[in-house]
Amino acid sequence: MKWTDVGEIAIALAERHPGVDPLSVRFTELHGWVRALPGFDDAPERSNEKILEAIQMSWLDEVED
């Protein structure tokens, strides 16, 4: 899984952190959570605010469904 796999990351975060409001997670914390996901294999510096925001919004969509 890479930073650009936004949908896949969102699903994994929803499964790994049930009950968490994605909007309450700071980007620094989100960055660490994504890096800790099983199967995630990308360089930490390849992330940026735009990618983290996309992950957060996708995660929010996932938990609202």
Order of alpha helices (4+ residues) and beta strands (2+ residues): alpha-alpha-alpha
